Amino acid sequence: MKGEDRMIFAKENGRKNIGAPDKLFGVSQKAKAKTAALGRDNVINSTIGVLMNDDGDLVVLDSVTECIHKLKPEDYAAYAPILGTPDYIEAVKKAVFLDEMPNSFLEACYTPGGTGAIRNAISAYTAVGDKVLTSDWHWSPYSIIASEIGREITTYKLFDNDRKFNVDSFEDSLLKLLETQEQVLVIVNTPAHNPTGYTFTLEDWDNLISVVKKLHDKKVVILTDIAYLDFAGDAAEYRKFFKKLENPPANMLPLIAFSASKGYTMYGMRLGALICMAPDEETAKEFKDIMSVECRGSWSNGNRAAMTVLSDIMGNKELFAGVTDERDIYMEILHKRGKAFMEGATAADLKICPYDSGFFITVPCAKAEEVSEELQKDNVYVVTLGQGIRVSVSSNTEKECRLMPAKIKTAMARCGL
């Protein structure tokens, strides 16, 4: 049956634009079609959110691939425990904290990528109908993850007029939520924030924690999304903020969302974890108990093969050294691309959001869709984010990164900006 005679079985449940074309997929397909017609050297495709080499191929660490090829049948065929294999739980702690284990009661569970970690955190530490707080610039799937389990994302302004962490906006937004909620989950994506590339400074963390501390009778869960940690820069330097999360105020619980997609180039194997930096044994047990239910009721068992790969890497100093040495080579390439874009932006007088490191840079733009269409006339393809344009320096060459700012500036001028 067609049209009005057909019975509709799927429920909307508050979802918007079901069946509508995916905007990102659409522009990405246009870029691929144009590349096929004109050749890669004549098209700049900045829609891809993964690390690519200068030939346009996905970067996959050879050292990780070797570990995958050594897997035995039981490593990928057998069920894994619901919370993850014991070896993986220990491996992921080491992957996140390296040799500086925090003075906390650590517990962790396997999740399918960082997405699964975010999903479990929202589901377990908020109530149906609650609002989750994050910054105005954020990874858009946060909203989908939250809405699918009956929650909603609300935001504060990430940057103040001095282009620093807007602690006043954060505090105002948090206080407003706590007027109607007994507990608030806050998502902080750092270092190398998606989509701006901003990294919270140690002072930013001090300011955020001081706000929470003042609300001593209100509970706040801080979920730090560290998806881009291993491509941010010096491993020890970019992990210093973990110390700020030790011994938190009594009303604050720190959680960490880990992903192996970027740092270990295991995008498709869906390997992640949610880590709890509990202040005491009771809170750690509470985390473990609730995660047993969350995992069982969503994906049940995780990817044992992926868990084994990370366990093998973290359990062997030589293997881990090989991974970090190889990763450092690509991190330097990524750093040069980001630097090239920044220099190009300065030369073109193009305003961008504060960028420190990572895969993406964002250009604030009041007419993002219109400018994107204008850029496509010049064979440049970008992702629009409401009031901004996201550029993927991770997938573009250094030359392309240096060229794009002037092209964006010109397109904005054509649109009256």
C-alpha positions as CSV (number, residue, x, y, z in Angstrom):
1,M,0.0,0.0,0.0
2,K,1.1,3.6,-0.6
3,G,0.3,7.0,0.7
4,E,-2.7,7.5,3.0
5,D,-3.7,3.8,2.8
6,R,-0.4,2.5,4.3
7,M,-0.3,1.8,8.0
8,I,2.6,3.5,9.9
9,F,4.2,1.3,12.4
10,A,7.3,3.2,13.6
11,K,6.7,5.7,16.4
12,E,8.1,9.2,16.2
13,N,8.5,9.5,20.0
14,G,9.5,13.2,19.7
15,R,12.0,12.6,17.0
16,K,12.3,15.4,14.4
17,N,12.9,15.1,10.7
18,I,12.7,11.3,10.5
19,G,13.7,10.2,7.0
20,A,15.1,13.6,6.1
21,P,18.4,13.6,4.2
22,D,21.4,13.6,6.4
23,K,23.0,17.0,5.9
24,L,26.6,15.9,6.5
25,F,26.2,12.8,4.3
26,G,24.7,15.0,1.5
27,V,27.6,17.4,1.3
28,S,30.1,14.6,1.6
29,Q,28.5,12.8,-1.3
30,K,28.7,16.0,-3.3
31,A,32.4,16.3,-2.5
32,K,33.0,12.7,-3.6
33,A,31.1,13.2,-6.8
34,K,33.0,16.4,-7.6
35,T,36.3,14.7,-6.8
36,A,35.5,11.8,-9.1
37,A,34.7,14.3,-11.9
38,L,37.6,16.7,-11.5
39,G,40.3,14.8,-9.6
40,R,41.4,15.0,-6.0
41,D,43.9,17.9,-6.6
42,N,41.1,20.1,-7.8
43,V,38.7,19.6,-4.9
44,I,39.0,20.3,-1.2
45,N,36.9,17.9,0.8
46,S,36.8,19.0,4.4
47,T,33.8,17.0,5.5
48,I,35.6,13.8,6.7
49,G,36.0,13.5,10.5
50,V,38.9,11.0,10.5
51,L,42.7,11.3,10.0
52,M,43.7,10.9,6.4
53,N,47.2,10.9,4.8
54,D,48.2,13.2,2.1
55,D,47.0,10.7,-0.5
56,G,43.5,10.8,0.9
57,D,43.6,7.4,2.5
58,L,42.5,6.6,6.0
59,V,45.4,6.5,8.5
60,V,45.5,3.1,10.2
61,L,48.4,2.4,12.6
62,D,50.4,-0.5,11.3
63,S,51.4,-1.4,14.9
64,V,47.7,-1.8,15.8
65,T,46.9,-3.8,12.6
66,E,49.7,-6.3,13.4
67,C,48.0,-6.9,16.8
68,I,44.7,-7.5,15.1
69,H,46.2,-10.0,12.7
70,K,47.6,-12.0,15.6
71,L,44.2,-12.6,17.2
72,K,43.2,-16.3,17.8
73,P,39.7,-17.5,17.0
74,E,38.7,-17.5,20.7
75,D,39.8,-13.8,20.9
76,Y,37.0,-12.8,18.5
77,A,34.5,-15.6,18.7
78,A,33.9,-15.9,22.4
79,Y,31.5,-13.7,24.4
80,A,33.2,-11.1,26.6
81,P,31.9,-10.4,30.1
82,I,29.2,-7.7,30.2
83,L,31.5,-5.1,31.7
84,G,34.4,-6.1,29.6
85,T,37.3,-8.6,30.1
86,P,39.3,-8.0,33.3
87,D,42.5,-7.5,31.1
88,Y,40.7,-4.8,29.1
89,I,39.4,-3.0,32.2
90,E,43.0,-2.7,33.4
91,A,44.3,-1.9,30.0
92,V,41.9,1.0,29.4
93,K,42.9,2.6,32.8
94,K,46.5,2.5,31.7
95,A,45.7,3.8,28.2
96,V,44.0,6.8,29.8
97,F,46.2,7.6,32.8
98,L,49.5,6.0,31.6
99,D,51.8,5.8,34.6
100,E,50.0,8.5,36.6
101,M,47.1,6.6,38.1
102,P,44.8,9.0,40.0
103,N,44.2,8.8,43.7
104,S,40.7,7.6,43.2
105,F,38.7,4.4,43.4
106,L,38.7,3.6,39.7
107,E,36.1,1.5,38.0
108,A,35.4,1.1,34.3
109,C,33.2,-0.7,31.8
110,Y,33.5,-1.5,28.1
111,T,31.3,0.6,25.8
112,P,31.0,0.6,22.0
113,G,33.2,3.6,21.3
114,G,33.0,7.0,23.1
115,T,29.3,7.2,21.9
116,G,28.4,4.2,24.2
117,A,30.2,5.8,27.1
118,I,28.3,9.0,26.7
119,R,25.0,7.1,26.3
120,N,25.6,5.1,29.5
121,A,26.6,8.2,31.5
122,I,23.5,10.1,30.5
123,S,21.2,7.1,31.1
124,A,22.7,6.2,34.5
125,Y,23.3,9.7,36.0
126,T,20.2,11.6,34.8
127,A,16.5,11.0,35.1
128,V,14.0,10.9,32.2
129,G,13.1,14.4,31.2
130,D,16.4,15.9,32.6
131,K,18.5,18.3,30.7
132,V,22.2,17.7,30.2
133,L,24.6,20.6,30.1
134,T,27.4,21.1,27.5
135,S,28.9,24.0,25.5
136,D,27.2,25.8,22.7
137,W,29.8,24.5,20.3
138,H,29.6,20.7,20.6
139,W,29.5,17.4,18.8
140,S,25.9,17.3,17.4
141,P,25.3,13.6,18.2
142,Y,25.2,14.5,21.9
143,S,21.6,15.7,21.2
144,I,20.6,12.5,19.4
145,I,22.0,10.3,22.2
146,A,20.2,12.3,24.9
147,S,16.9,12.5,23.1
148,E,16.8,8.8,22.3
149,I,16.7,8.1,26.0
150,G,14.3,10.9,26.9
151,R,16.7,13.6,27.9
152,E,17.7,16.9,26.3
153,I,20.9,18.8,25.7
154,T,21.1,22.5,26.8
155,T,24.1,24.7,26.5
156,Y,26.2,27.5,27.9
157,K,28.4,29.9,25.9
158,L,31.9,28.2,25.7
159,F,33.8,31.4,25.0
160,D,33.7,34.9,26.7
161,N,34.6,38.2,25.0
162,D,38.3,37.4,25.8
163,R,38.1,34.1,23.9
164,K,38.5,32.1,27.1
165,F,36.3,29.6,29.0
166,N,33.1,31.5,29.9
167,V,32.8,30.4,33.5
168,D,30.1,33.0,34.2
169,S,27.9,31.5,31.4
170,F,28.6,28.0,32.7
171,E,27.7,29.0,36.3
172,D,24.5,30.7,35.2
173,S,23.3,27.8,33.1
174,L,24.2,25.3,35.8
175,L,22.3,27.2,38.5
176,K,19.2,27.5,36.2
177,L,19.1,23.7,35.7
178,L,19.6,23.1,39.4
179,E,16.4,25.1,40.1
180,T,14.4,22.2,38.7
181,Q,16.8,19.2,38.8
182,E,18.4,17.7,41.9
183,Q,21.4,16.6,39.8
184,V,23.0,17.7,36.6
185,L,25.3,15.9,34.2
186,V,27.8,18.2,32.4
187,I,29.7,17.1,29.3
188,V,33.2,18.6,28.9
189,N,34.9,17.7,25.6
190,T,38.6,18.3,26.1
191,P,41.4,18.3,25.0
192,A,41.2,19.1,21.3
193,H,37.5,19.8,21.5
194,N,35.2,18.8,18.7
195,P,34.5,21.1,16.7
196,T,36.7,24.0,17.8
197,G,40.0,22.4,18.8
198,Y,39.9,24.2,22.1
199,T,41.6,22.7,25.2
200,F,40.5,23.4,28.8
201,T,43.5,24.9,30.6
202,L,44.2,24.0,34.2
203,E,42.8,27.4,35.2
204,D,39.6,26.5,33.3
205,W,39.3,23.4,35.4
206,D,39.9,25.3,38.6
207,N,37.2,27.7,37.7
208,L,34.7,25.0,36.7
209,I,35.3,23.0,39.9
210,S,35.0,26.1,42.1
211,V,31.6,26.7,40.7
212,V,30.5,23.1,41.5
213,K,32.1,23.4,45.0
214,K,29.9,26.4,45.8
215,L,26.8,24.3,45.2
216,H,27.6,22.0,48.0
217,D,24.0,20.8,48.4
218,K,23.5,20.0,44.7
219,K,25.0,17.0,42.9
220,V,27.0,17.5,39.6
221,V,28.4,14.8,37.5
222,I,31.3,15.9,35.2
223,L,31.7,13.7,32.1
224,T,34.9,14.4,30.3
225,D,34.9,13.3,26.7
226,I,38.5,12.6,25.8
227,A,38.0,11.2,22.3
228,Y,40.9,13.2,20.9
229,L,43.3,13.0,23.8
230,D,46.0,11.0,22.1
231,F,46.2,13.4,19.2
232,A,46.2,16.5,21.2
233,G,50.0,16.8,21.9
234,D,52.5,15.7,24.6
235,A,50.9,12.8,26.4
236,A,52.0,13.8,29.9
237,E,51.2,17.5,29.4
238,Y,47.7,16.9,28.1
239,R,46.9,14.5,31.0
240,K,47.7,16.9,33.8
241,F,44.1,17.9,34.2
242,F,43.3,14.5,35.5
243,K,44.9,15.5,38.8
244,K,42.3,18.3,39.1
245,L,39.6,15.6,39.2
246,E,41.2,13.8,42.2
247,N,39.5,14.3,45.5
248,P,36.7,16.4,44.0
249,P,34.1,18.2,46.2
250,A,31.7,15.9,47.9
251,N,28.9,16.9,45.5
252,M,30.9,16.2,42.3
253,L,31.5,12.9,40.5
254,P,34.1,12.7,37.7
255,L,33.5,10.3,34.7
256,I,35.7,9.8,31.7
257,A,34.5,8.8,28.2
258,F,37.3,7.0,26.4
259,S,37.4,6.1,22.7
260,A,40.0,4.0,20.8
261,S,38.7,5.3,17.5
262,K,41.2,8.1,17.0
263,G,44.2,7.3,19.2
264,Y,44.4,3.7,18.1
265,T,42.7,4.2,14.6
266,M,40.1,1.5,15.5
267,Y,37.1,3.5,14.3
268,G,35.0,0.6,13.1
269,M,35.8,-1.8,15.9
270,R,33.8,0.3,18.3
271,L,36.1,0.2,21.3
272,G,35.5,2.6,24.2
273,A,35.0,2.7,28.0
274,L,33.3,4.7,30.7
275,I,35.6,5.3,33.6
276,C,34.5,6.4,37.1
277,M,37.0,8.3,39.3
278,A,35.0,7.6,42.5
279,P,35.9,9.3,45.8
280,D,35.1,6.1,47.8
281,E,34.5,2.4,47.5
282,E,30.7,2.7,47.8
283,T,30.4,5.1,44.9
284,A,32.7,2.9,42.8
285,K,30.5,-0.1,43.6
286,E,27.4,1.9,42.7
287,F,29.0,2.7,39.3
288,K,29.8,-0.9,38.7
289,D,26.4,-2.2,39.7
290,I,24.5,0.3,37.5
291,M,26.8,-0.2,34.5
292,S,26.1,-4.0,34.7
293,V,22.5,-3.1,34.0
294,E,23.1,-0.4,31.5
295,C,25.4,-2.5,29.3
296,R,23.2,-5.6,29.6
297,G,20.1,-3.7,28.5
298,S,21.7,-2.0,25.5
299,W,24.4,-4.0,23.8
300,S,24.8,-6.9,26.3
301,N,28.4,-8.0,25.4
302,G,31.1,-6.0,23.8
303,N,33.7,-6.5,21.0
304,R,36.1,-9.1,22.6
305,A,38.5,-8.8,19.6
306,A,38.9,-5.1,20.1
307,M,39.3,-5.5,23.9
308,T,42.0,-8.1,23.3
309,V,43.9,-5.8,20.9
310,L,44.1,-3.0,23.4
311,S,44.9,-5.4,26.3
312,D,47.8,-6.8,24.2
313,I,49.2,-3.4,23.4
314,M,49.0,-2.0,27.0
315,G,50.4,-5.3,28.4
316,N,53.6,-5.1,26.3
317,K,55.9,-2.2,26.6
318,E,57.4,-2.7,23.2
319,L,54.0,-2.9,21.5
320,F,52.9,0.2,23.2
321,A,56.1,2.1,22.3
322,G,55.5,1.1,18.7
323,V,52.0,2.5,18.7
324,T,53.0,5.8,20.4
325,D,56.0,6.2,18.1
326,E,53.9,5.7,15.0
327,R,51.1,7.9,16.3
328,D,53.6,10.7,17.0
329,I,54.5,10.8,13.3
330,Y,50.9,11.4,12.4
331,M,50.4,13.8,15.3
332,E,53.2,16.0,13.9
333,I,51.5,16.0,10.5
334,L,48.2,17.0,12.1
335,H,50.0,19.7,14.1
336,K,51.5,21.1,10.9
337,R,48.1,21.2,9.2
338,G,46.5,23.0,12.1
339,K,49.3,25.5,12.1
340,A,49.0,26.1,8.4
341,F,45.3,26.8,8.7
342,M,45.9,29.2,11.6
343,E,48.6,31.1,9.7
344,G,46.3,31.2,6.7
345,A,43.5,32.6,8.8
346,T,45.8,35.3,10.2
347,A,46.9,36.3,6.7
348,A,43.2,36.4,5.5
349,D,42.0,38.2,8.6
350,L,39.6,35.3,9.2
351,K,38.1,35.0,12.7
352,I,38.1,31.5,14.1
353,C,37.3,29.9,17.4
354,P,40.2,29.5,19.8
355,Y,42.2,26.5,18.5
356,D,44.8,24.5,20.4
357,S,45.0,21.1,18.7
358,G,43.0,18.3,17.2
359,F,41.0,17.3,14.2
360,F,38.8,20.3,13.7
361,I,38.7,24.1,13.5
362,T,35.5,26.2,13.5
363,V,34.9,29.5,11.8
364,P,32.0,31.5,13.4
365,C,29.6,32.4,10.5
366,A,26.1,33.9,10.7
367,K,25.3,32.6,7.2
368,A,26.9,29.2,7.4
369,E,24.6,27.4,4.9
370,E,24.9,30.3,2.4
371,V,28.6,30.4,2.7
372,S,28.9,26.7,2.4
373,E,27.0,26.8,-0.9
374,E,29.3,29.6,-2.1
375,L,32.4,27.5,-1.2
376,Q,31.0,24.6,-3.2
377,K,31.1,26.8,-6.3
378,D,34.9,27.0,-5.7
379,N,35.0,23.2,-5.2
380,V,35.5,23.5,-1.4
381,Y,33.3,21.4,0.8
382,V,32.8,22.0,4.6
383,V,30.4,21.0,7.4
384,T,28.0,23.7,8.7
385,L,27.2,23.9,12.4
386,G,24.3,26.4,12.9
387,Q,26.3,29.6,13.3
388,G,29.6,28.2,12.2
389,I,31.6,26.3,9.6
390,R,33.7,23.2,10.6
391,V,36.9,22.5,8.8
392,S,38.5,19.1,9.2
393,V,42.3,19.7,9.3
394,S,42.7,15.9,10.0
395,S,41.6,15.0,6.5
396,N,43.1,17.8,4.5
397,T,46.7,18.3,3.3
398,E,48.9,21.0,4.8
399,K,48.6,22.9,1.4
400,E,44.8,22.7,1.5
401,C,44.7,23.9,5.1
402,R,46.8,26.9,4.1
403,L,44.5,27.7,1.2
404,M,41.1,27.3,2.8
405,P,41.0,30.4,5.1
406,A,41.3,32.8,2.1
407,K,38.7,30.9,0.2
408,I,36.3,31.0,3.2
409,K,36.9,34.7,3.7
410,T,36.1,35.3,0.0
411,A,33.0,33.2,0.2
412,M,31.8,35.1,3.3
413,A,32.4,38.4,1.5
414,R,30.3,37.3,-1.4
415,C,27.5,36.6,1.1
416,G,27.7,40.1,2.6
417,L,29.8,39.1,5.7
